Structures are given as C-alpha cells and as structure tokens.
Amino acid sequence: MATMCGTAVAGTVSVTKQVHSSEGLEGVTANQTSNAISYTVNAAYRDGDKVTFTFTDGALVANGFPSQLNVPAVNSDDVTKSIAGMALGLLNSSDNSVTYRVTSVTQPTNIAGTTTYSDRTTLGNTIPLTTVSYKAAAVRAGAVTVTVNSQTTAGDVLDNDGTRTATIAEAKSQFGTAAVGTKFDATIDVAQMRKAFTSGTNDQMAWTISNPTTTGWLNMATVNATNGTLITLQGEAGNMTDLKSSAWSTGKNSTNTFTVAESKLAMSYGGMVTNDTVTFTPPTGTDAVVLEQQKFTTKFEVNYTSAGAQAGSKLIAGAVDSGEWDLNGATVNIPYMPYGPNASQIVYVSNAGDQEGDISVTVFDDKGSFYDLGIIGKSPAKRVAKIAPLINAKLQDAGFSGTKASITITVNAPESDITVFSSYNVGGADRGFVNTDQYKGK
C-alpha cells in the first residue's frame, strides 16, 4: 500500500560543509555565506504540506529568504524515473528558521513533451534553499547546522527519518600535534672528567609538527614571518650552568637564545616550520665544561595573525619528552641496613681516583616507602668519605620510620675508582658487615 501511494520516511538535507580556521576567525566580523542548501524529499508532498528549515540559534544574519521555491518536475521517457515537481511559497520565518508551504504539485512529461503523466509523486525530488548568511561569531562558538522538518496539512510528520540535520560550517584549529622522534640519549663519560660523551662527538634531538590538511578552509591565520614557530628545549634547573650558546645548533635557519639561568634553549623560526634537528656539541679544549646528567622536554608554539588582523599564539604541545643524558659513574647498592633506637649505621665511600664526584642516594624500606635523597655530599679524590650521618639526616627530614632499608649510592666518578664499605652496630655489641652488590659474583 505504501508503494502504491508513493510515500516513504527518510528525507536528506545536503550542504557542502565549510571549515574555518578557529585561529583565523579571531577578530573576524564580516558575515559568512554558506554553500547551497538543499533537501531531497522521500515522501509524496501535496498542496498545503509544510517544510521548515531550522538553523543554529543566533547564527543567522537577517536573511531575505526567497518568497517562492520552485522544484521542477523530472521529465523522462521512463515513467519510473519521472518525478513530480512542486512550488513552495514562503509561509513564515524567524531569527533561526524559515517555513515554506506547498502551493502546487506539477506532473512531469516524457522527454518529447507529448505525454503528461498523471500519477507521479514528489518522492526523490530536491527542494533548493540556496545559500544563507551566518555570523562569524556563531561558528567560533560551535558548529552552524540546519535541520529540516516537514508536516502534512493534518499535522502529521513527513520524512521523519533519515539525515535531516547537516553541518553548514564549523571551526577547527589549523595547527596539529608535535612529536619528538630522535631523542637525546648520550652518556656522559666520567673518565673524561664529565666533559665529553662516551661515544660520538655530539647528541641530537629531532622534532616534527604535523598540521591538518587545510585545502579549501576559510579565514586562515597567517603564521608570522618573524618569530612564527617557537621551539623551547628545557633542561633541568641548575644542570646547564656551565653550558654555552655556541654548543647548540639547529639544521634550519632559526635564531637561538640559550638562557643559562632558566636551563633552556629557545629556537625561533620565521613562518611555519614543521621539523628540525637540534644538535649539542660539547666544547673542547680550554672551552670544555662539566656536563650534568638530566632529562629534557620541549615546548611547541606558533605565533600568528588572524584573518581579522588579531595577533595570537597557539600552544601546540608542552613538555614533550625529548630524552636525557645519563652518566657512566659508580652505582652501588647496600641491600640491607638495620634502623631503630639501638642501631647505628656505618657507610664509607672510598675514591681511589683523581676525580671528585657528587654522591646521590635513594632508599626504600621495609614498609614499601621510597626516598630520593638527592645529592647528599661529595666523594673527594683519593679520600675516604663518611656518609652514614649525611644519609640519616636526609632520611629524618624525609620522615623515614622504617626499621630496615636498602640504600643505593651513586657517585659521579669512574666506577673503577669507587668502593663502598657498609656495616652496622646494634646496642654496642652486635656489629655486622653488609656485602654490597659490588661483591656479587666475586
């Protein structure tokens, strides 16, 4: 019966979506014009049926909607391909909608125009609404859409299924994501007084920015010709004190500013630059400096001017892991050390070499707590250093309350020069020697 009557329940609204740059739209006040909007009906419309186009609230500019929409009949020698046409008159409109009413339905003919059909419906024909004007502020706030609803003269719903909502315009960032591919991964050589790496004469980090394809986008921002792309490499506070600007270089034409006090290297490029390689080369000879183990991160920013002539800045990514420098110094673990009211600890670091090194300590206890005590002191060259009191003072400050601890000692000096002695005393009578992991397998 539905087939005989030519009715269906799936109308489709169509419009080629416009994409605006969200950065470029800043400051834009000019009204925007959509692409043509149309609605393919999938029902048999009759005189008096109504079609309403509803738009995002507040998006429309006062539109002069046409007083009549004409939908030509589709003529064909094949009766099954012939579609009735119709005329729709403007019924009413508001700030965000317009309603048309069918005023007449016309039958198609064959191609020669000699035969007029008598039972064709409008099913499959398309109502052209053409374009609308919308506000730039509206698309900055969110997508601008159109939704179509239609009713019979009796108030019944027509085309109550299908794709009845379409996006007219939306805003997206024209900038994408950043990544670090090759990361800093050098090892500082303590045998060379921490002034060179164990292998190679430099260390490198390579970064990329991946932006979306923006072909056909509207209101694009322009990346500044000066200071357009800003890349900031961040080291750890206090660990770049002796480094120099001349040790850093980039593969492309960037302006580099190294700030010792902030432990960072700022790289400025003209325009949109999407990749480069940063190289660190330790200075040699009389310019050589001590290198410190540390981790690096990188921040990515773009400065631009919008289509509305406003200056803006976009943070693409901050604190992206960019690698680290480690140290081939001595690391020794004391697997067990008793603590308590009657226990005292004995720990010595012996340095047989010519290089002084910082001593850093980490601890975990029998309660599952972990303590990073940082640098507790120094191991002087060709001397023995007593460090148990230094460790205990740091543990007390950290709130340590365990009764047993495992202590890891790291000395920034050649491993072959460092030996750790550890023992304990309980109640002045029980003295115990603790083998460190230096003696494993020996």
Beta strands, then each sheet from edge to edge (+ up, - down):
strand 1: 12-14
strand 2: 18-21
strand 3: 32-33
strand 4: 37-40
strand 5: 50-55
strand 6: 68-71
strand 7: 85-93
strand 8: 97-106
strand 9: 126-130
strand 10: 133-134
strand 11: 144-151
strand 12: 157-158
strand 13: 165-172
strand 14: 177-180
strand 15: 187-188
strand 16: 203-210
strand 17: 222-223
strand 18: 229-234
strand 19: 248-250
strand 20: 255-259
strand 21: 264-269
strand 22: 275-280
strand 23: 294-305
strand 24: 311-327
strand 25: 329-338
strand 26: 343-351
strand 27: 357-365
strand 28: 370-379
strand 29: 383-386
strand 30: 404-414
strand 31: 418-426
strand 32: 430-433
sheet 1: 1+ 4- 9+
sheet 2: 2+ 13+ 11- 5+ 8- 7+ 6-
sheet 3: 2+ 13+ 11- 12+
sheet 4: 3+ 10-
sheet 5: 14+ 16- 22+ 19-
sheet 6: 15+ 24+ 23- 17+
sheet 7: 15+ 24+ 23- 18+ 21- 20+
sheet 8: 25+ 30- 27+ 28-
sheet 9: 29+ 26- 31+ 32-
end
